[in-house]
Amino acid sequence: MNKIKVRQALEAFYNEDIGHQDLTSETIFALEDTAVGTFTAKAAGTICGLPVLIEGYRLLDPEITIHFHVSEGDHVQAGVDLLTVSGPVRTLLSAERVLLNLLQHMSGIATMTSAAADLMKGSGTRICDTRKTTPGLRLFEKYAVKIGGGFNHRFGLYDAVMIKDNHIVHSGSISRAVQKVRTELGHTVKIEVETTSLETVREAVQARADIIMFDNCSPSEIRMYVQEVPDTIVTEVSGGIDLTTLKDYAGCGADYISLGCLTHSVKALDISFNLHMDNQ
């Protein structure tokens, strides 16, 4: 992850939560009061977000000490201590909610992604994410997908072309849309085309798309469609697939399956943060 963007995001998160001061901590504890805090997994899962915690604590107080008991991407069982932090109690408590929320959310994504990747193991099909991310959290969510063993789709509208149904309808055809893009953009930009039928798959192949997506198609339809696509074109499956139906698509022959559920329907991993005063 880009550390500059991570810090900018953390600054916004802290400003939202802390505002101009932490009323509770600053009225109860003195500046010199110190404490030790422990992050503990309350459920089994894949841990993700430890580098974010480093940047988050450094932003508030570079002197805070962090000791990790696990590594990024480790799968842990419930009851495992993940890390301990020590420093001013005011700072530890002010940072708690923002950093714990991010750690839980990112670990939840990594855990679900890992489960999805395991379901497709040996099939030759990779799991990837989508743009169905939480506004403001895309950087963190897509990073968590990678930590969980998945792959990233485009990060935004700016780094790849995806010609979807509305683009096709209002441009007249897949061929016209692809030709327009090729005329306007350079050779380094990939062009993906969304298809929904054998006819549109064949048109996308004829238009020389770089990637062809089979949208909301059944496993049997996909097995038929991939036969129409040369090996030089990457294939992707998308649309309404989750962990309960994913296994049905193993062996369908597509290169990627993109899952919106990895980011828009994920359950945060249960992680606690408990503080112990240094003098106790």
DOGUMAR-30350 format. One line per field, with one value per residue: residue number from 1; x, y, z of N, C-alpha, C, O in turn. Coordinates in steps of 0.1 Angstrom, whole numbers, always signed. Layout:
seq: c(NUM	...)
n_X: c(X	...)
n_Y: c(Y	...)
n_Z: c(Z	...)
ca_X: c(X	...)
ca_Y: c(Y	...)
ca_Z: c(Z	...)
c_X: c(X	...)
c_Y: c(Y	...)
c_Z: c(Z	...)
o_X: c(X	...)
o_Y: c(Y	...)
o_Z: c(Z	...)
END
This chain:
seq: c(1	2	3	4	5	6	7	8	9	10	11	12	13	14	15	16	17	18	19	20	21	22	23	24	25	26	27	28	29	30	31	32	33	34	35	36	37	38	39	40	41	42	43	44	45	46	47	48	49	50	51	52	53	54	55	56	57	58	59	60	61	62	63	64	65	66	67	68	69	70	71	72	73	74	75	76	77	78	79	80	81	82	83	84	85	86	87	88	89	90	91	92	93	94	95	96	97	98	99	100	101	102	103	104	105	106	107	108	109	110	111	112	113	114	115	116	117	118	119	120	121	122	123	124	125	126	127	128	129	130	131	132	133	134	135	136	137	138	139	140	141	142	143	144	145	146	147	148	149	150	151	152	153	154	155	156	157	158	159	160	161	162	163	164	165	166	167	168	169	170	171	172	173	174	175	176	177	178	179	180	181	182	183	184	185	186	187	188	189	190	191	192	193	194	195	196	197	198	199	200	201	202	203	204	205	206	207	208	209	210	211	212	213	214	215	216	217	218	219	220	221	222	223	224	225	226	227	228	229	230	231	232	233	234	235	236	237	238	239	240	241	242	243	244	245	246	247	248	249	250	251	252	253	254	255	256	257	258	259	260	261	262	263	264	265	266	267	268	269	270	271	272	273	274	275	276	277	278	279	280)
n_X: c(+8	+4	+21	+18	-9	-22	-16	-29	-55	-58	-55	-79	-97	-91	-96	-124	-132	-119	-120	-116	-107	-102	-126	-132	-109	-90	-99	-99	-73	-39	-12	+12	+4	+7	+2	-4	-16	-35	-42	-65	-75	-108	-121	-115	-94	-80	-54	-51	-39	-19	+3	-10	-18	+7	+14	-8	-4	+21	+14	+1	+17	+50	+66	+53	+54	+54	+47	+46	+29	+21	+22	+15	-12	-12	-30	-51	-63	-91	-86	-59	-33	-26	-10	+9	+7	+24	+24	+15	-16	-37	-33	-34	-60	-74	-68	-79	-106	-106	-84	-89	-113	-105	-86	-103	-121	-105	-93	-115	-122	-99	-101	-125	-117	-96	-110	-126	-106	-95	-117	-115	-91	-68	-84	-76	-87	-87	-94	-108	-113	-138	-151	-169	-166	-162	-168	-139	-125	-113	-85	-76	-93	-89	-62	-65	-78	-57	-39	-54	-51	-63	-68	-64	-89	-95	-86	-100	-120	-101	-78	-82	-102	-136	-162	-194	-230	-246	-228	-225	-252	-256	-236	-241	-230	-209	-186	-184	-180	-155	-138	-139	-126	-101	-92	-90	-74	-41	-19	-13	-34	-58	-87	-118	-147	-181	-202	-232	-243	-241	-239	-230	-205	-191	-190	-174	-150	-145	-141	-117	-112	-94	-100	-127	-157	-180	-212	-234	-240	-247	-229	-229	-234	-211	-191	-196	-192	-165	-153	-154	-136	-103	-71	-55	-71	-82	-104	-133	-155	-185	-210	-234	-223	-214	-199	-214	-223	-200	-184	-197	-187	-162	-138	-150	-136	-129	-106	-106	-127	-147	-156	-180	-189	-167	-160	-183	-201	-189	-181	-169	-139	-139	-122	-106	-96	-77	-69	-42	-32	+1	+9	-5)
n_Y: c(-12	+23	+43	+71	+76	+59	+72	+97	+88	+78	+101	+115	+97	+98	+125	+125	+109	+116	+144	+176	+169	+141	+137	+120	+104	+124	+138	+120	+107	+115	+132	+118	+92	+58	+28	-7	-23	-50	-67	-92	-121	-131	-149	-174	-168	-150	-128	-94	-61	-52	-36	-12	-5	+1	+25	+40	+43	+56	+80	+93	+91	+87	+73	+52	+18	-12	-46	-74	-105	-122	-126	-106	-118	-143	-172	-175	-190	-186	-167	-162	-139	-111	-87	-65	-32	-4	+27	+62	+63	+79	+83	+56	+49	+68	+61	+37	+29	+36	+21	-5	-10	-10	-31	-53	-52	-54	-79	-95	-94	-106	-131	-141	-140	-158	-182	-183	-186	-211	-227	-227	-239	-256	-255	-238	-214	-180	-160	-128	-93	-66	-33	-28	-16	-1	+34	+54	+34	+17	+13	+0	-23	-36	-43	-61	-82	-92	-100	-121	-140	-135	-117	-84	-66	-39	-7	+16	+38	+48	+32	+10	-1	-8	-20	-19	-30	-6	+11	-2	-2	+26	+33	+18	-7	-35	-36	-10	+4	-6	+0	+28	+33	+22	+40	+64	+59	+48	+20	+7	+4	-18	-34	-44	-63	-66	-94	-113	-133	-159	-146	-120	-127	-137	-114	-97	-111	-109	-82	-79	-77	-73	-86	-107	-106	-128	-122	-127	-154	-189	-218	-238	-224	-208	-227	-233	-208	-202	-218	-204	-184	-173	-183	-161	-141	-130	-144	-138	-144	-131	-117	-120	-142	-160	-174	-196	-206	-206	-229	-243	-232	-241	-254	-244	-232	-205	-177	-160	-153	-128	-114	-96	-98	-101	-77	-61	-75	-86	-100	-86	-96	-109	-92	-82	-54	-49	-30	-25	-9	+4	+4	-16)
n_Z: c(+0	-6	+14	+18	+10	+28	+52	+48	+46	+72	+87	+80	+91	+118	+124	+120	+141	+165	+164	+178	+203	+226	+247	+269	+276	+280	+301	+322	+324	+330	+312	+316	+322	+315	+295	+286	+258	+244	+215	+206	+190	+186	+172	+147	+119	+91	+95	+88	+82	+98	+91	+87	+113	+123	+109	+118	+146	+146	+135	+155	+177	+176	+194	+205	+214	+196	+195	+177	+176	+157	+121	+92	+73	+85	+95	+122	+154	+175	+205	+203	+209	+191	+189	+210	+224	+237	+256	+260	+278	+270	+242	+232	+238	+223	+197	+195	+185	+157	+146	+155	+142	+115	+115	+121	+100	+77	+82	+81	+54	+43	+54	+43	+16	+15	+21	-3	-22	-15	-21	-49	-54	-74	-96	-116	-119	-109	-80	-78	-69	-69	-79	-60	-34	-1	+0	+4	+16	-3	-9	+14	+14	-10	-7	+14	+1	-15	+5	+15	-5	-29	-60	-75	-92	-115	-100	-102	-122	-138	-145	-162	-189	-189	-207	-203	-201	-203	-216	-240	-251	-255	-272	-294	-303	-293	-309	-319	-296	-286	-307	-306	-282	-287	-306	-292	-269	-256	-263	-240	-223	-210	-224	-213	-219	-212	-214	-222	-236	-262	-286	-280	-269	-291	-306	-290	-291	-319	-319	-308	-279	-249	-225	-216	-201	-186	-178	-151	-159	-162	-149	-169	-192	-193	-196	-223	-235	-232	-250	-273	-271	-278	-265	-262	-251	-220	-197	-177	-150	-136	-113	-90	-76	-47	-17	-13	-37	-53	-57	-77	-100	-103	-125	-148	-167	-170	-165	-143	-115	-104	-73	-57	-32	-15	-6	-2	+13	+35	+67	+96	+113	+145	+169	+198	+220	+247	+276	+299	+327	+334	+361	+373)
ca_X: c(+0	+10	+21	+12	-23	-26	-16	-39	-68	-59	-57	-93	-105	-89	-103	-138	-135	-114	-124	-106	-101	-109	-131	-132	-95	-82	-103	-96	-59	-28	-3	+22	-1	+11	-5	-1	-28	-34	-52	-67	-85	-120	-126	-105	-94	-67	-51	-47	-40	-9	+11	-19	-16	+20	+12	-18	+2	+32	+8	-3	+29	+61	+73	+45	+60	+45	+53	+37	+30	+18	+26	+5	-16	-13	-43	-50	-74	-97	-78	-45	-29	-20	+1	+7	+12	+26	+26	+5	-29	-46	-31	-38	-75	-79	-65	-84	-117	-102	-74	-95	-123	-97	-80	-113	-127	-95	-91	-127	-120	-88	-106	-134	-110	-89	-120	-129	-94	-94	-127	-111	-78	-67	-93	-71	-94	-83	-104	-105	-123	-145	-151	-180	-159	-167	-161	-129	-117	-109	-71	-75	-101	-82	-50	-69	-81	-44	-34	-62	-48	-70	-62	-71	-94	-91	-88	-110	-124	-89	-67	-86	-115	-146	-173	-206	-242	-250	-219	-228	-264	-256	-226	-246	-226	-196	-176	-182	-174	-141	-131	-138	-116	-88	-89	-87	-64	-29	-18	-10	-47	-65	-101	-126	-160	-191	-210	-243	-249	-231	-237	-221	-192	-185	-188	-163	-138	-142	-136	-103	-111	-83	-107	-141	-165	-193	-219	-247	-241	-246	-217	-230	-232	-197	-183	-198	-187	-150	-148	-154	-126	-90	-62	-49	-80	-85	-119	-137	-169	-190	-225	-242	-217	-209	-192	-224	-224	-187	-179	-203	-180	-149	-137	-158	-126	-125	-93	-109	-141	-147	-166	-183	-192	-155	-159	-196	-209	-180	-183	-156	-134	-140	-109	-108	-85	-78	-58	-37	-23	+14	+11	-14)
ca_Y: c(+0	+36	+49	+84	+75	+53	+82	+106	+82	+77	+115	+118	+88	+103	+138	+122	+103	+124	+158	+185	+162	+129	+143	+110	+100	+135	+142	+109	+103	+125	+130	+109	+79	+49	+15	-17	-28	-62	-71	-106	-127	-137	-159	-179	-160	-145	-115	-84	-47	-49	-24	+0	-2	+8	+39	+47	+47	+65	+93	+100	+92	+78	+67	+40	+6	-22	-59	-83	-119	-129	-119	-103	-130	-156	-177	-178	-195	-178	-167	-158	-125	-107	-78	-56	-18	+3	+41	+70	+58	+88	+80	+43	+49	+77	+54	+23	+26	+36	+10	-18	-12	-13	-44	-62	-52	-60	-93	-102	-95	-115	-144	-146	-142	-171	-193	-184	-191	-225	-234	-228	-244	-267	-254	-230	-201	-171	-151	-113	-84	-57	-19	-27	-13	+10	+47	+58	+22	+9	+10	-10	-35	-44	-48	-72	-92	-98	-108	-133	-149	-131	-108	-72	-61	-25	+1	+26	+41	+54	+23	+0	+2	-19	-17	-26	-29	+8	+17	-9	+3	+40	+34	+11	-21	-38	-33	+4	+9	-10	+8	+42	+33	+20	+52	+74	+56	+42	+6	+1	+3	-30	-32	-55	-62	-74	-102	-120	-143	-164	-136	-109	-132	-137	-100	-92	-118	-103	-68	-81	-73	-80	-94	-109	-110	-135	-116	-134	-166	-202	-226	-245	-214	-204	-238	-232	-196	-202	-225	-194	-174	-178	-183	-148	-132	-134	-145	-135	-146	-122	-116	-127	-154	-159	-186	-208	-210	-205	-242	-247	-226	-247	-262	-238	-228	-191	-174	-153	-151	-116	-115	-83	-101	-100	-63	-54	-83	-93	-99	-82	-106	-104	-89	-73	-46	-47	-21	-27	+2	+0	+3	-26)
ca_Z: c(+0	-7	+28	+19	+10	+41	+63	+45	+50	+87	+92	+79	+100	+132	+125	+121	+154	+176	+164	+184	+215	+232	+260	+280	+280	+284	+315	+332	+325	+329	+301	+319	+324	+304	+296	+276	+252	+237	+205	+207	+181	+193	+162	+138	+107	+85	+100	+78	+86	+108	+86	+89	+127	+125	+105	+127	+159	+143	+132	+168	+186	+170	+205	+210	+211	+191	+195	+170	+180	+145	+109	+82	+65	+93	+99	+137	+160	+186	+217	+200	+210	+178	+191	+222	+222	+250	+255	+268	+278	+262	+228	+230	+238	+212	+185	+196	+176	+143	+143	+157	+131	+103	+116	+120	+86	+67	+85	+76	+40	+40	+58	+32	+3	+17	+19	-17	-29	-11	-29	-63	-55	-84	-108	-127	-119	-98	-74	-77	-63	-78	-75	-50	-22	+7	-3	+13	+21	-14	-8	+24	+11	-21	-1	+22	-8	-18	+17	+16	-16	-41	-70	-76	-105	-116	-88	-104	-136	-144	-148	-172	-196	-189	-215	-198	-209	-206	-226	-253	-256	-260	-283	-306	-303	-287	-318	-320	-283	-285	-317	-301	-271	-293	-313	-283	-259	-260	-264	-227	-216	-213	-226	-209	-224	-205	-223	-216	-245	-271	-297	-275	-267	-304	-311	-283	-297	-332	-317	-302	-265	-241	-215	-218	-189	-187	-167	-147	-167	-155	-151	-182	-203	-193	-203	-237	-240	-232	-262	-283	-268	-279	-253	-260	-244	-206	-194	-163	-146	-125	-112	-80	-70	-34	-13	-13	-51	-59	-61	-89	-111	-104	-137	-159	-177	-170	-158	-131	-110	-96	-63	-50	-18	-7	+1	+1	+22	+44	+82	+103	+122	+159	+176	+210	+225	+262	+281	+313	+332	+337	+375	+378)
c_X: c(+9	+9	+15	-3	-29	-27	-26	-53	-69	-61	-72	-101	-103	-96	-118	-141	-131	-118	-112	-100	-109	-113	-129	-118	-88	-87	-101	-81	-50	-19	+7	+18	+2	+3	+0	-14	-26	-45	-53	-78	-96	-126	-115	-106	-80	-65	-45	-49	-29	+0	+3	-18	-3	+19	+2	-12	+13	+26	+5	+9	+40	+68	+65	+52	+50	+53	+43	+40	+26	+22	+14	+1	-16	-28	-42	-63	-79	-88	-64	-43	-21	-8	-2	+13	+14	+29	+16	-9	-39	-45	-36	-54	-81	-78	-74	-95	-113	-94	-81	-105	-116	-92	-91	-119	-117	-93	-103	-127	-110	-93	-115	-127	-102	-98	-124	-118	-93	-105	-123	-97	-78	-75	-87	-77	-90	-95	-99	-116	-130	-144	-162	-174	-166	-160	-151	-120	-112	-94	-69	-82	-94	-69	-54	-72	-67	-38	-41	-60	-56	-62	-70	-76	-89	-94	-98	-113	-112	-78	-70	-100	-124	-159	-185	-218	-246	-241	-222	-241	-263	-245	-231	-243	-213	-185	-173	-176	-159	-133	-129	-127	-102	-83	-84	-76	-52	-29	-16	-23	-54	-80	-108	-140	-169	-200	-221	-249	-238	-228	-228	-207	-184	-182	-176	-150	-135	-137	-122	-102	-100	-88	-121	-147	-178	-202	-232	-250	-240	-233	-217	-228	-217	-188	-184	-191	-172	-145	-147	-143	-112	-81	-56	-58	-83	-100	-121	-152	-173	-205	-231	-236	-212	-203	-201	-225	-211	-182	-185	-196	-166	-148	-144	-148	-122	-113	-96	-124	-140	-159	-168	-185	-179	-154	-172	-204	-201	-184	-170	-152	-134	-127	-112	-95	-87	-66	-55	-28	-10	+16	+2	-7)
c_Y: c(+13	+42	+63	+84	+69	+64	+93	+101	+82	+91	+118	+109	+94	+116	+135	+117	+111	+138	+167	+179	+150	+133	+133	+108	+112	+141	+132	+107	+115	+122	+120	+95	+70	+36	+6	-23	-41	-64	-86	-111	-134	-148	-163	-171	-157	-131	-105	-70	-43	-37	-11	+4	+5	+23	+47	+51	+57	+79	+100	+101	+82	+70	+54	+28	-5	-35	-69	-98	-128	-120	-116	-115	-143	-159	-181	-184	-185	-179	-163	-143	-121	-97	-70	-43	-12	+18	+49	+65	+66	+84	+66	+42	+57	+70	+41	+20	+26	+24	-3	-21	-16	-27	-55	-63	-58	-75	-101	-104	-106	-130	-150	-149	-156	-183	-195	-190	-206	-233	-236	-234	-256	-265	-246	-216	-193	-163	-137	-105	-76	-42	-17	-26	-2	+23	+51	+46	+13	+4	-1	-23	-43	-50	-61	-84	-99	-106	-121	-143	-146	-122	-95	-70	-46	-17	+11	+28	+45	+44	+11	+4	-11	-14	-25	-24	-15	+14	+11	-3	+17	+42	+27	-3	-23	-33	-18	+10	+6	-2	+22	+43	+31	+32	+63	+72	+48	+27	-1	-1	-10	-27	-45	-52	-71	-81	-110	-131	-148	-154	-125	-114	-132	-123	-94	-98	-111	-89	-68	-75	-80	-89	-95	-114	-117	-130	-123	-146	-179	-209	-233	-236	-210	-214	-237	-220	-196	-209	-215	-184	-179	-176	-169	-138	-138	-134	-144	-138	-137	-122	-125	-140	-151	-173	-198	-214	-211	-219	-247	-242	-232	-255	-256	-233	-214	-188	-168	-153	-139	-116	-102	-86	-100	-87	-57	-62	-90	-90	-96	-94	-101	-104	-79	-65	-44	-40	-25	-16	-3	-2	-8	-40)
c_Z: c(+0	+7	+29	+19	+22	+52	+60	+49	+65	+93	+92	+89	+115	+134	+126	+135	+166	+176	+170	+197	+219	+246	+271	+285	+286	+297	+326	+334	+323	+317	+303	+322	+312	+306	+285	+271	+244	+227	+205	+197	+189	+184	+153	+125	+102	+89	+89	+84	+96	+103	+88	+104	+130	+121	+114	+140	+157	+141	+145	+177	+182	+181	+210	+205	+207	+190	+189	+174	+168	+133	+100	+74	+72	+95	+114	+142	+171	+198	+215	+202	+197	+180	+204	+218	+236	+247	+263	+266	+269	+247	+224	+229	+226	+199	+184	+185	+161	+139	+145	+146	+118	+103	+115	+106	+76	+69	+80	+62	+36	+43	+47	+19	+4	+15	+5	-25	-27	-19	-43	-65	-65	-96	-119	-128	-107	-93	-74	-72	-74	-73	-64	-36	-14	+4	+8	+18	+10	-12	+2	+21	+0	-16	+7	+13	-12	-7	+18	+5	-29	-50	-71	-91	-106	-103	-89	-119	-144	-149	-157	-177	-194	-196	-210	-206	-213	-217	-240	-259	-262	-270	-296	-307	-296	-296	-319	-307	-282	-295	-313	-291	-277	-301	-304	-273	-264	-259	-250	-219	-220	-215	-223	-214	-217	-216	-216	-224	-255	-282	-292	-273	-280	-309	-303	-288	-310	-330	-311	-288	-259	-230	-218	-206	-192	-175	-164	-156	-158	-158	-165	-193	-204	-200	-218	-243	-241	-244	-274	-282	-270	-267	-251	-253	-230	-204	-179	-161	-135	-125	-102	-74	-56	-29	-13	-27	-59	-65	-74	-102	-113	-117	-149	-170	-178	-162	-145	-128	-101	-86	-56	-35	-9	+0	+5	+11	+32	+59	+88	+112	+136	+166	+187	+213	+239	+267	+296	+317	+337	+352	+381	+377)
o_X: c(+20	-2	+9	-9	-40	-36	-33	-61	-80	-68	-78	-111	-113	-102	-125	-151	-138	-120	-101	-90	-121	-106	-125	-115	-80	-79	-101	-77	-52	-19	+11	+26	-1	-1	+7	-23	-15	-57	-43	-89	-93	-135	-105	-117	-71	-74	-36	-59	-29	+3	+9	-18	-3	+23	+4	-15	+15	+32	+6	+10	+38	+75	+70	+57	+40	+64	+32	+51	+29	+26	+4	+10	-21	-36	-34	-74	-72	-84	-57	-51	-12	+2	-13	+23	+6	+36	+10	-14	-48	-55	-43	-59	-91	-86	-75	-94	-117	-97	-78	-106	-121	-93	-89	-121	-122	-91	-102	-130	-112	-89	-114	-130	-102	-94	-125	-120	-89	-102	-128	-93	-86	-75	-92	-74	-90	-104	-88	-128	-129	-136	-165	-175	-174	-148	-155	-109	-106	-91	-62	-76	-94	-65	-46	-70	-67	-33	-35	-65	-55	-50	-82	-68	-81	-103	-105	-109	-113	-70	-61	-107	-120	-165	-185	-218	-250	-246	-222	-242	-269	-244	-226	-251	-206	-175	-162	-167	-151	-122	-118	-119	-93	-71	-75	-69	-52	-39	-18	-23	-57	-85	-106	-145	-166	-205	-219	-258	-227	-217	-219	-197	-173	-171	-167	-139	-123	-129	-116	-93	-96	-82	-128	-143	-185	-199	-241	-261	-233	-227	-207	-222	-212	-179	-175	-185	-166	-133	-140	-140	-108	-85	-52	-53	-86	-107	-113	-160	-166	-212	-235	-243	-206	-202	-196	-229	-210	-177	-179	-197	-159	-157	-146	-153	-114	-109	-88	-133	-133	-170	-159	-182	-180	-147	-173	-214	-206	-189	-160	-160	-130	-120	-119	-84	-96	-55	-64	-18	-9	+25	+1	-12)
o_Y: c(+13	+46	+66	+92	+73	+65	+98	+109	+85	+92	+124	+115	+94	+119	+143	+121	+112	+144	+165	+184	+149	+133	+137	+109	+110	+148	+136	+105	+124	+111	+112	+86	+74	+33	+10	-26	-42	-63	-93	-105	-142	-155	-155	-167	-160	-122	-109	-67	-32	-28	+0	+16	+15	+31	+59	+62	+67	+89	+113	+111	+70	+60	+47	+27	-7	-36	-72	-102	-140	-109	-123	-122	-153	-151	-189	-182	-175	-189	-161	-135	-128	-98	-70	-41	-15	+21	+43	+62	+61	+83	+64	+35	+54	+72	+36	+11	+16	+17	-12	-32	-25	-35	-65	-74	-67	-82	-113	-115	-114	-139	-161	-158	-163	-193	-206	-199	-214	-244	-246	-234	-265	-274	-246	-208	-198	-160	-134	-110	-78	-40	-6	-35	+5	+24	+51	+49	+3	-8	-11	-34	-55	-60	-71	-96	-112	-117	-131	-154	-154	-118	-96	-71	-42	-20	+16	+19	+46	+48	+3	+11	-22	-5	-37	-17	-13	+22	+18	+0	+19	+53	+29	-11	-13	-27	-14	+19	+14	+3	+28	+52	+38	+35	+71	+81	+43	+21	-13	-7	-12	-17	-56	-41	-83	-75	-113	-138	-142	-152	-121	-106	-128	-121	-87	-92	-108	-84	-57	-68	-91	-100	-85	-124	-112	-135	-125	-148	-178	-206	-233	-239	-208	-211	-240	-220	-190	-206	-218	-176	-189	-167	-166	-127	-150	-126	-148	-136	-134	-126	-136	-148	-141	-182	-210	-225	-216	-219	-255	-248	-228	-263	-263	-231	-210	-196	-170	-154	-139	-119	-97	-77	-99	-86	-50	-57	-101	-80	-103	-100	-89	-114	-69	-69	-37	-43	-28	-13	-14	-11	-9	-50)
o_Z: c(+6	+12	+39	+26	+27	+59	+70	+55	+71	+103	+101	+95	+122	+144	+134	+141	+175	+187	+166	+202	+215	+255	+282	+297	+295	+304	+337	+346	+315	+312	+294	+323	+301	+317	+276	+279	+238	+231	+203	+197	+197	+189	+152	+120	+109	+87	+82	+90	+101	+112	+90	+107	+138	+129	+116	+144	+165	+144	+145	+184	+184	+178	+218	+194	+213	+185	+195	+176	+168	+135	+101	+68	+67	+97	+118	+135	+174	+202	+225	+196	+193	+173	+210	+211	+245	+238	+272	+255	+263	+240	+214	+220	+221	+190	+173	+178	+154	+129	+136	+141	+111	+94	+108	+101	+68	+60	+76	+57	+27	+36	+43	+12	-6	+9	+0	-34	-36	-24	-50	-76	-64	-105	-130	-136	-95	-100	-71	-71	-86	-64	-60	-28	-19	+4	+20	+24	+13	-15	+0	+23	+1	-20	+6	+17	-13	-9	+23	+5	-38	-47	-69	-100	-98	-96	-80	-127	-157	-157	-160	-171	-197	-191	-213	-216	-224	-225	-250	-271	-273	-276	-307	-312	-293	-292	-319	-308	-278	-292	-315	-291	-274	-302	-307	-269	-275	-254	-249	-208	-232	-209	-228	-214	-215	-225	-204	-220	-256	-287	-300	-274	-281	-316	-309	-288	-313	-338	-309	-285	-262	-227	-222	-200	-201	-164	-173	-160	-148	-168	-172	-203	-215	-207	-225	-253	-251	-248	-283	-291	-263	-258	-240	-249	-229	-209	-171	-170	-126	-134	-105	-69	-54	-38	-13	-28	-70	-76	-81	-112	-122	-119	-159	-181	-186	-153	-135	-136	-91	-90	-49	-27	+3	+10	+15	+16	+38	+62	+86	+119	+138	+168	+185	+209	+244	+264	+304	+310	+343	+356	+394	+381)
END
